[in-house]
């Protein structure tokens, strides 16, 4: 099946997908407000969507807030100043309360690939619940509208790799992505060739080779802050008062306008030279590399804290460490290789300099679902403290975050809630090992994140 045939089949099956395509094709939405996540997937998704809107001469505004889930006050601020026919919320979760943002004469469109947090009924929700990323979903919309160009294929590949939806030469490509990947990989074979160079943080299974695509995806993390706001304006005057995710987005849009032959790119250096704002973007990347070197040994104190089914769970706690999630991924890979684990996960609990609490989780398999763990943990903390806009959590089966953006809620209190959650998982696991887990408890355990219990 070709990619276009795959898209045509989904148009017949997915009402939200077809509704978005029809809404854009009919130009029913003349002015759109876009809220995009500020990580590489959000930035690449925004670039593809904006290129589509520009080609169709549809007006838009865009905001890339720091918080993952969209807050009500941001919607109110924008809509009090301007009238919009639709709000597109891309790569910012699929939340039940997004129904509150639907208004007379204004649709609310969710384009997302994360675990559902509630079930919005009034929104147009394009979330296929399949392994992918939001850049890829925006690319499918673009292709359905016959606006796809080779440049957009390149950007979608970067989004897919940056969000771990593809891992070339390491794991099979998911069926939902495969028709696109088969076509795009033929257009850009040079960025998919193994090279002996500095390994990126994406080489968690081995450290002997990397790919130019991996390097470009890591670079995207470096210059955007990876959705964690690892920016360098506090240390470098030339970067002060700049918004890195916006610089990244604008650089992609400018590159697309210049119609550079990206098929000739075979190194990260080639890619960097092709960009506007090259000096600023290089400066950001240099700071990233410095932080990587200084922080890469800090997780050596991580220890094995629990075993959940086949998964060895490691734990680290400490202060504010730049690039923590990425460094944690590499550390986890090292621990698996060193100890010959079947599967492993690492939970990193840190107190940030501003007093916030950040829990970051990474896994090597889907035997436990750390996205569910972070989502459920956030819900428990919200139930206890309130502040649903400032206590958020969720993510993917193998990568997830939970943040408490209220410094008055102590790190110790939040850590205690995490420990209680892990104790509950241990108790359910013990019941399963003893053969005494009831069907209802088994279902509950899977919802809490113990995916290995989904099959008796």
VEXDREN-2710 file (C-alpha; in Angstrom, 1 decimal):
% VEXDREN-2710
k/r/px/py/pz
1/UNK/0.0/0.0/0.0
2/UNK/1.3/3.4/-0.9
3/UNK/1.3/6.3/1.5
4/UNK/-1.4/8.1/-0.4
5/UNK/-3.5/4.9/-0.4
6/UNK/-3.0/4.6/3.3
7/UNK/-4.2/8.1/3.8
8/UNK/-7.3/7.6/1.6
9/UNK/-8.2/4.6/3.7
10/UNK/-7.9/6.5/6.9
11/UNK/-10.1/9.3/5.5
12/UNK/-12.9/6.8/5.2
13/UNK/-12.4/5.4/8.6
14/UNK/-11.4/8.3/10.9
15/UNK/-14.1/11.0/11.1
16/UNK/-11.9/13.5/12.9
17/UNK/-9.1/13.2/10.3
18/UNK/-11.7/13.7/7.4
19/UNK/-13.3/16.6/9.3
20/UNK/-10.0/18.4/9.6
21/UNK/-9.2/17.9/6.0
22/UNK/-12.6/19.0/4.9
23/UNK/-12.5/22.1/7.2
24/UNK/-9.3/23.2/5.6
25/UNK/-10.2/22.3/2.1
26/UNK/-13.5/24.2/2.2
27/UNK/-11.8/27.1/3.9
28/UNK/-14.5/27.1/6.5
29/UNK/-11.7/28.1/8.9
30/UNK/-10.4/31.5/7.6
31/UNK/-8.4/32.3/10.7
32/UNK/-6.8/29.7/13.0
33/UNK/-5.1/30.0/16.4
34/UNK/-2.4/27.4/16.8
35/UNK/-1.1/26.2/20.2
36/UNK/1.9/24.0/19.7
37/UNK/4.2/22.2/22.1
38/UNK/7.6/23.7/22.4
39/UNK/9.6/20.4/21.9
40/UNK/11.0/19.2/18.6
41/UNK/7.8/17.3/17.7
42/UNK/5.7/20.3/18.4
43/UNK/8.0/22.5/16.3
44/UNK/8.2/20.2/13.3
45/UNK/4.4/19.7/13.5
46/UNK/3.9/23.4/13.6
47/UNK/6.2/23.9/10.6
48/UNK/4.3/21.4/8.5
49/UNK/0.9/22.8/9.5
50/UNK/1.9/26.4/8.9
51/UNK/3.3/25.5/5.5
52/UNK/-0.1/23.9/4.7
53/UNK/-2.0/26.9/5.9
54/UNK/0.2/29.3/3.9
55/UNK/-0.2/27.3/0.8
56/UNK/-4.0/27.5/1.2
57/UNK/-3.9/31.2/2.1
58/UNK/-5.4/30.6/5.6
59/UNK/-4.5/33.2/8.2
60/UNK/-3.1/32.0/11.5
61/UNK/-1.5/33.0/14.8
62/UNK/0.8/30.7/16.8
63/UNK/1.8/30.4/20.4
64/UNK/4.3/27.8/21.8
65/UNK/3.6/27.7/25.6
66/UNK/6.1/26.1/28.0
67/UNK/3.5/24.0/29.7
68/UNK/2.6/20.7/28.1
69/UNK/-1.2/20.8/28.6
70/UNK/-3.0/23.9/27.4
71/UNK/-4.1/26.3/30.2
72/UNK/-7.4/28.1/30.1
73/UNK/-5.9/31.5/30.7
74/UNK/-3.9/31.3/27.4
75/UNK/-7.0/30.6/25.4
76/UNK/-8.8/33.5/27.1
77/UNK/-5.9/35.9/26.5
78/UNK/-5.8/35.2/22.8
79/UNK/-9.5/34.9/22.1
80/UNK/-10.2/38.2/23.9
81/UNK/-8.0/40.0/21.4
82/UNK/-8.9/38.3/18.2
83/UNK/-11.7/36.3/16.6
84/UNK/-10.8/32.8/15.4
85/UNK/-12.8/30.2/13.5
86/UNK/-10.8/27.4/15.0
87/UNK/-8.1/26.7/17.6
88/UNK/-5.6/23.9/16.7
89/UNK/-4.0/22.4/19.7
90/UNK/-1.1/20.3/18.5
91/UNK/1.1/17.9/20.5
92/UNK/-0.2/19.2/23.8
93/UNK/-2.1/16.2/25.0
94/UNK/-5.6/14.9/24.6
95/UNK/-7.4/16.2/27.7
96/UNK/-11.1/16.0/28.6
97/UNK/-11.3/19.6/29.7
98/UNK/-10.4/20.8/26.2
99/UNK/-14.2/20.7/25.7
100/UNK/-14.3/23.9/27.7
101/UNK/-12.5/25.7/24.9
102/UNK/-15.2/25.0/22.3
103/UNK/-17.3/28.1/21.6
104/UNK/-20.2/29.1/19.3
105/UNK/-18.7/29.7/15.9
106/UNK/-15.3/28.3/17.0
107/UNK/-14.1/24.7/16.7
108/UNK/-11.4/23.3/18.9
109/UNK/-9.1/20.8/17.0
110/UNK/-6.8/18.4/18.8
111/UNK/-4.0/16.9/16.8
112/UNK/-2.0/14.6/19.2
113/UNK/-0.6/11.2/19.8
114/UNK/-0.3/11.0/23.5
115/UNK/-2.3/8.9/26.0
116/UNK/-5.8/10.2/26.5
117/UNK/-6.4/12.1/29.7
118/UNK/-10.1/12.3/29.7
119/UNK/-12.3/12.0/26.6
120/UNK/-13.2/15.3/25.0
121/UNK/-16.6/15.0/23.3
122/UNK/-17.1/18.4/21.8
123/UNK/-13.6/18.8/20.2
124/UNK/-12.4/17.4/16.9
125/UNK/-9.8/15.0/18.1
126/UNK/-7.3/13.5/15.6
127/UNK/-5.4/11.0/17.9
128/UNK/-5.2/7.6/16.3
129/UNK/-3.8/6.0/19.5
130/UNK/-1.1/4.4/17.4
131/UNK/2.7/4.7/17.6
132/UNK/3.6/8.0/15.8
133/UNK/4.2/11.6/16.5
134/UNK/2.3/14.9/15.9
135/UNK/4.5/16.0/13.0
136/UNK/3.5/12.8/11.2
137/UNK/-0.2/13.5/11.8
138/UNK/0.1/17.0/10.4
139/UNK/2.0/15.6/7.5
140/UNK/-0.9/13.2/6.8
141/UNK/-3.3/16.1/6.8
142/UNK/-1.0/18.0/4.4
143/UNK/-0.7/15.0/2.1
144/UNK/-4.5/14.5/2.1
145/UNK/-4.8/18.1/0.9
146/UNK/-2.2/17.4/-1.8
147/UNK/0.2/20.0/-0.4
148/UNK/3.0/17.6/0.5
149/UNK/6.6/18.4/-0.7
150/UNK/9.9/16.7/-0.2
151/UNK/10.9/19.3/2.4
152/UNK/7.9/18.3/4.5
153/UNK/8.9/14.6/4.3
154/UNK/12.3/15.6/5.7
155/UNK/10.8/17.6/8.6
156/UNK/8.4/14.7/9.4
157/UNK/11.3/12.3/9.6
158/UNK/13.1/14.6/12.0
159/UNK/9.9/14.8/14.1
160/UNK/9.4/11.1/14.1
161/UNK/13.0/10.4/15.2
162/UNK/13.1/13.1/17.8
163/UNK/10.0/11.7/19.4
164/UNK/11.3/8.1/19.2
165/UNK/8.5/7.0/16.9
166/UNK/11.1/5.5/14.5
167/UNK/14.5/4.0/15.4
168/UNK/16.2/3.1/12.1
169/UNK/18.5/0.1/12.1
170/UNK/17.3/-0.7/15.7
171/UNK/13.6/-1.6/15.7
172/UNK/11.0/-2.2/13.1
173/UNK/8.9/0.7/11.8
174/UNK/5.4/0.7/13.1
175/UNK/2.7/-0.4/10.6
176/UNK/0.9/3.0/10.8
177/UNK/4.1/4.8/9.8
178/UNK/5.6/2.3/7.4
179/UNK/4.0/3.5/4.1
180/UNK/5.4/7.0/4.7
181/UNK/8.8/5.8/5.9
182/UNK/9.3/3.5/2.9
183/UNK/8.8/6.5/0.5
184/UNK/10.6/9.2/2.6
185/UNK/13.7/7.0/3.3
186/UNK/14.2/6.6/-0.5
187/UNK/14.3/10.4/-0.8
188/UNK/16.8/10.9/2.0
189/UNK/19.0/7.8/2.2
190/UNK/22.1/9.8/3.2
191/UNK/20.8/10.7/6.6
192/UNK/19.9/7.1/7.3
193/UNK/23.4/5.7/6.8
194/UNK/25.4/4.6/9.8
195/UNK/28.4/6.8/10.6
196/UNK/31.2/6.4/13.1
197/UNK/30.9/9.7/15.0
198/UNK/30.0/11.0/18.4
199/UNK/27.0/9.0/19.6
200/UNK/23.9/11.0/20.4
201/UNK/21.6/10.5/23.4
202/UNK/19.4/8.4/21.1
203/UNK/22.0/5.5/20.9
204/UNK/20.8/3.8/24.0
205/UNK/21.2/0.2/22.7
206/UNK/24.8/0.7/21.4
207/UNK/27.4/3.5/21.3
208/UNK/29.4/2.4/18.3
209/UNK/27.6/4.3/15.5
210/UNK/25.0/6.9/14.9
211/UNK/23.0/8.3/12.0
212/UNK/22.9/11.8/10.6
213/UNK/19.1/11.7/11.2
214/UNK/19.8/11.0/14.9
215/UNK/22.3/13.8/15.0
216/UNK/19.8/16.3/13.5
217/UNK/17.1/15.1/15.9
218/UNK/19.4/15.6/18.8
219/UNK/20.3/19.0/17.5
220/UNK/16.6/19.8/17.5
221/UNK/16.4/18.9/21.2
222/UNK/19.5/21.0/21.8
223/UNK/18.2/24.2/20.2
224/UNK/14.5/24.0/21.4
225/UNK/15.3/22.8/25.0
226/UNK/13.5/19.5/24.2
227/UNK/10.3/20.7/25.8
228/UNK/12.1/21.1/29.1
229/UNK/13.1/24.7/28.6
230/UNK/16.8/24.0/28.8
231/UNK/17.7/27.4/27.4
232/UNK/20.9/29.3/27.8
233/UNK/20.0/33.0/28.1
234/UNK/20.9/33.1/31.8
235/UNK/24.5/32.1/30.8
236/UNK/25.0/33.7/27.4
237/UNK/24.1/37.4/26.7
238/UNK/23.7/36.7/23.0
239/UNK/20.8/34.3/23.8
240/UNK/19.1/36.4/26.3
241/UNK/15.4/37.3/25.7
242/UNK/15.1/34.9/22.9
243/UNK/12.6/32.1/22.5
244/UNK/14.5/29.0/21.2
245/UNK/11.4/27.0/20.0
246/UNK/10.3/30.0/17.9
247/UNK/13.8/30.4/16.4
248/UNK/13.7/26.7/15.6
249/UNK/10.3/27.0/13.9
250/UNK/11.1/30.1/11.9
251/UNK/14.4/28.5/10.7
252/UNK/12.5/25.5/9.4
253/UNK/9.9/27.7/7.7
254/UNK/12.7/29.9/6.1
255/UNK/14.5/26.8/4.9
256/UNK/11.3/25.5/3.3
257/UNK/10.9/28.8/1.5
258/UNK/14.4/28.6/0.1
259/UNK/13.7/25.2/-1.5
260/UNK/17.1/23.8/-0.5
261/UNK/17.8/20.3/-1.9
262/UNK/17.8/18.5/1.4
263/UNK/18.5/15.2/-0.4
264/UNK/22.1/16.4/-0.6
265/UNK/22.4/16.6/3.2
266/UNK/24.5/13.8/4.6
267/UNK/25.9/15.4/7.8
268/UNK/24.7/17.5/10.7
269/UNK/27.2/20.2/9.5
270/UNK/25.5/20.2/6.1
271/UNK/22.2/20.8/7.8
272/UNK/23.4/23.5/10.1
273/UNK/25.0/25.4/7.2
274/UNK/21.7/25.5/5.4
275/UNK/19.8/27.3/8.1
276/UNK/19.1/31.0/8.7
277/UNK/20.0/32.1/12.2
278/UNK/22.9/29.7/11.8
279/UNK/25.2/31.6/14.3
280/UNK/22.5/31.7/17.1
281/UNK/21.6/28.0/16.5
282/UNK/25.2/26.9/16.6
283/UNK/25.7/28.8/19.9
284/UNK/22.7/27.0/21.4
285/UNK/24.1/23.6/20.3
286/UNK/27.6/24.4/21.7
287/UNK/26.0/25.1/25.1
288/UNK/24.1/21.8/24.9
289/UNK/27.3/19.9/24.2
290/UNK/29.0/21.6/27.2
291/UNK/26.1/20.7/29.5
292/UNK/26.2/17.1/28.2
293/UNK/29.9/16.7/29.0
294/UNK/29.4/18.2/32.5
295/UNK/26.3/16.3/33.4
296/UNK/26.8/12.8/31.8
297/UNK/28.4/11.3/35.0
298/UNK/25.9/12.7/37.5
299/UNK/23.5/9.8/37.2
300/UNK/26.2/7.3/38.3
301/UNK/24.5/7.3/41.7
302/UNK/21.3/5.8/40.3
303/UNK/20.4/2.6/42.1
304/UNK/18.1/-0.4/41.6
305/UNK/15.1/0.3/43.7
306/UNK/12.5/-2.3/42.7
307/UNK/11.6/-5.1/40.3
308/UNK/8.2/-5.0/38.7
309/UNK/7.6/-8.2/36.8
310/UNK/10.4/-8.5/34.2
311/UNK/11.4/-4.8/34.7
312/UNK/14.3/-3.7/36.8
313/UNK/13.4/-0.2/38.1
314/UNK/16.3/2.2/38.9
315/UNK/15.9/5.4/40.9
316/UNK/17.8/8.7/41.0
317/UNK/17.1/11.8/43.1
318/UNK/19.0/15.1/43.2
319/UNK/19.0/18.8/42.3
320/UNK/18.5/20.6/39.0
321/UNK/20.5/18.8/36.3
322/UNK/20.5/20.1/32.8
323/UNK/19.5/17.6/30.1
324/UNK/18.4/15.2/32.8
325/UNK/15.9/13.1/30.7
326/UNK/18.3/12.7/27.8
327/UNK/21.2/11.8/30.0
328/UNK/18.9/9.3/31.9
329/UNK/18.1/7.5/28.6
330/UNK/21.8/6.9/27.9
331/UNK/22.4/5.9/31.5
332/UNK/19.5/3.4/31.4
333/UNK/21.0/1.8/28.3
334/UNK/24.3/1.4/30.0
335/UNK/22.7/-0.2/33.0
336/UNK/20.8/-2.7/30.8
337/UNK/23.9/-3.6/29.0
338/UNK/26.0/-3.9/32.1
339/UNK/23.5/-6.0/34.1
340/UNK/22.0/-7.9/31.2
341/UNK/18.4/-6.9/32.1
342/UNK/15.5/-8.2/30.0
343/UNK/13.8/-4.8/30.5
344/UNK/14.5/-1.7/32.7
345/UNK/13.2/1.7/33.6
346/UNK/14.7/4.7/35.4
347/UNK/12.8/7.2/37.6
348/UNK/14.5/10.5/38.1
349/UNK/13.1/12.8/40.8
350/UNK/14.7/16.2/41.1
351/UNK/13.9/19.6/42.7
352/UNK/14.4/22.4/40.2
353/UNK/16.1/25.7/41.1
354/UNK/12.7/27.5/41.2
355/UNK/11.4/25.0/43.7
356/UNK/9.3/23.0/41.3
357/UNK/9.4/19.2/41.3
358/UNK/10.2/17.2/38.2
359/UNK/9.7/13.5/37.8
360/UNK/11.1/12.1/34.6
361/UNK/10.8/8.4/33.6
362/UNK/12.4/6.4/30.9
363/UNK/12.0/2.7/29.9
364/UNK/13.6/0.2/27.5
365/UNK/10.3/-1.6/26.6
366/UNK/6.6/-1.3/26.9
367/UNK/6.3/-3.9/29.6
368/UNK/5.6/-1.0/31.9
369/UNK/4.0/2.2/30.6
370/UNK/5.7/5.2/32.2
371/UNK/3.3/7.6/30.4
372/UNK/0.4/6.1/32.4
373/UNK/2.5/6.2/35.5
374/UNK/3.2/10.0/35.1
375/UNK/-0.4/10.7/34.1
376/UNK/-1.9/8.9/37.1
377/UNK/0.7/10.4/39.5
378/UNK/-0.3/13.9/38.3
379/UNK/-3.9/13.1/38.8
380/UNK/-3.3/12.0/42.3
381/UNK/-1.3/15.2/43.1
382/UNK/-4.1/17.3/41.5
383/UNK/-6.7/15.5/43.6
384/UNK/-4.6/16.3/46.7
385/UNK/-3.6/19.9/46.0
386/UNK/-5.6/21.3/43.1
387/UNK/-3.8/23.4/40.5
388/UNK/-4.6/21.3/37.5
389/UNK/-2.9/23.8/35.2
390/UNK/0.3/23.6/37.1
391/UNK/0.5/19.9/38.0
392/UNK/0.7/17.9/34.8
393/UNK/2.0/14.6/33.7
394/UNK/1.9/12.1/30.9
395/UNK/3.9/10.9/27.8
396/UNK/4.7/7.8/25.9
397/UNK/5.1/4.2/27.0
398/UNK/8.9/4.6/27.3
399/UNK/9.3/8.3/28.0
400/UNK/7.2/10.5/30.3
401/UNK/7.3/13.5/32.6
402/UNK/5.4/14.8/35.6
403/UNK/5.9/18.4/36.8
404/UNK/4.6/20.2/39.9
405/UNK/4.9/23.9/39.2
406/UNK/4.1/25.0/42.7
407/UNK/7.2/25.7/44.9
408/UNK/5.0/25.8/48.0
409/UNK/4.3/22.1/47.6
410/UNK/7.5/20.6/48.9
411/UNK/9.7/18.2/47.0
412/UNK/9.5/15.8/50.0
413/UNK/5.7/15.8/49.8
414/UNK/5.7/15.1/46.1
415/UNK/8.4/12.4/46.5
416/UNK/6.2/10.7/49.1
417/UNK/3.3/10.6/46.7
418/UNK/5.6/9.0/44.1
419/UNK/6.8/6.4/46.6
420/UNK/3.2/5.5/47.6
421/UNK/2.4/5.0/44.0
422/UNK/5.4/2.7/43.5
423/UNK/4.4/0.8/46.6
424/UNK/1.0/0.2/45.1
425/UNK/2.6/-1.1/42.0
426/UNK/4.8/-3.4/44.0
427/UNK/1.8/-4.8/45.9
428/UNK/-0.1/-5.5/42.7
429/UNK/2.9/-7.2/41.2
430/UNK/3.3/-9.4/44.3
431/UNK/-0.4/-10.5/44.0
432/UNK/0.3/-11.4/40.4
433/UNK/3.4/-13.4/41.2
434/UNK/1.5/-15.3/43.9
435/UNK/-1.3/-16.0/41.5
436/UNK/-3.8/-14.2/43.7
437/UNK/-4.6/-11.1/41.6
438/UNK/-8.3/-10.7/40.9
439/UNK/-9.4/-9.8/37.3
440/UNK/-10.5/-6.3/38.4
441/UNK/-7.2/-5.7/40.1
442/UNK/-5.3/-6.9/37.0
443/UNK/-7.1/-4.4/34.9
444/UNK/-6.4/-1.7/37.5
445/UNK/-2.7/-2.6/37.5
446/UNK/-2.5/-2.2/33.7
447/UNK/-4.2/1.2/33.9
448/UNK/-1.6/2.2/36.5
449/UNK/1.2/1.2/34.1
450/UNK/1.9/-2.5/34.6
451/UNK/1.4/-3.4/30.9
452/UNK/3.1/-6.8/31.4
453/UNK/-0.1/-7.9/33.3
454/UNK/-2.4/-7.2/30.4
455/UNK/-2.3/-10.9/29.3
456/UNK/-3.0/-13.5/32.1
END
